């Protein structure tokens, strides 16, 4: 009698345990997800960022540099002096250089067209009226001729001050490049530092390689400043200064090196917008038992990369730039101001 009673109690206890475990399983199965979502340091979660920039609209930038860059899938920023377009312009030391035409500038496609001012004057020495003209008129002309926004300034002679930077902000520029020869880490976007490329050996390919590795180690942003691409660099100098010219062979070696690195290569304006979005965007998250809706609110339109950590074992993503099935921790490239949905996958 006592044994039968104990048996019934054991059976009843077992049923309750099964019920409780089943209930726990159901609750877990249909639980709200735990989700950690953040914008990565650089697009595609690259180790660092690199921007290739050109000044003065030398025609060889279009004829030689652009096809080499296109071969390696690299886009850059071309600084245009608007009064020089389509002309042969005299440089110091009686050097004459043919400049790109507007047709050639337009043919640069999805490269960035930056302002390098109207007349390449030292901005820090101009009165307010002339300063406004150099900054605002060059932007207006570039936008009219190309049909694209001009948001980046390459400072003539790499000189600026607080007044100039404030005028750029008020005039609709989002960033500007100077010299300084430093890796950018959380930079003032109106004083982005760059390294000048003087010739085939300054900096050397080995030095560029070391610089890129340091940039990736520090998760920074390197900007390079080019001027001339030519088989005969010596025709750009009489020997009193370095020619600011690299040969096509060296330029291609450099582009090949850059494309081999874990680094995001993009125009200055695009990188600057990414940094602005990262600092300013709002991530809206709406969660349910079966899906998560994401919406990145931003005033800009450059794609962002999100690192996503979910408690769900398997999910399917729609609305991103790399839709598909994922599990655990993963990265999504997304456009701002567009809904992304993460569906929970119960099977598979």
C-alpha positions, 0 to 999 in steps of 0.5 A: 500500500505504501509502495503504491502511494509512493509510486503514484507520488513519483509519477505525479512529480514526474508529470509536473517536472515534464510540464514545467520543463515543457513550459520552460522550453515553450517560453524559451522558444518564443522568448523575446531576443536579447540583441546587442547592436552597434555601428562598427568603426569602419565600413565592412568592419575593415581594420582601418580606412584609406582615402586617395586624393588628388590636387590641381586636376592634372589631366594625367590623373584622368588619363593614367591614374583613373584607369589604374584605380578602376582596375583595382576597384579603388575610388578617390577624391579629385580636387578641382581648381575651377578656373584651371579646368580645360587649360594649360596652366603655368606652375612655379619654375616655368612648368606648364601642365595641362588640366582636365576638361569638364567632360573628363571630370564628369567621366570620373564617374563615382569618384568624388569631385572636391573643391580645391578653390577657384583660383588656388589662392592661399585662403588664410591671406584673403579678405572675407569677400574673396574668401567666400568667393573661393569657397562658395563659387567653386562649390557652386560651379562643380555642382553645376558642371557635374550634377553631384554635391561637392562636400569636400574641400582640399585646402590650397597649400594645405592652410586653414584657420577657424574662420575658414572652417566655420565658413566651410560649415556654413557653406555646406561642406562636410569635411576638408583635407589639409597636410600634417602627415598624421594618421587620423584618429577621431579627427576634426573633419574640417582639418583631416590630415594627409601624407603627401606622395612626393615621388617614387621613393618618398614615401617608398612602397615599404614605408607605405606598407608599414604606415598602412599596417600601423593604421590598421593596428590603431584602427585609424584613417590614412589620407594620401595626397597625389599631384602628378602621374607621369613616366618622366617625373623630372619634367615637373621640377628643375631640382629645387624641390621634389616633383610631386610626381610618381611613375605609372608603374609605381602608382600601380604597385601602390594601388595593388598594395592598398587593395591587398590590405584589410582596409576600407578604401573610399573617398574622403567625403564618404569616410567623413559621412560614415564618421558623422553617421556613426556619431549621430545616427539613432538605431530604432529597434522593435522586437517581438517573439518572431522578428526584429525590426531595425531602422537607422535614422540619419541625415546622411546616406552612406551605408553603415556596418552593424555588428549584431549579437542575438540570443536566437540561434538562427535568423534570416535578414531582409532589407540589408545590403547583404541579406541571408541566413545568419547565426550568433554574432554577424555583420550587416551592411545597411542603408540608413533610413530604410527598414531591416527585418531579422526573422527568427528561423525555428527550423534548420 
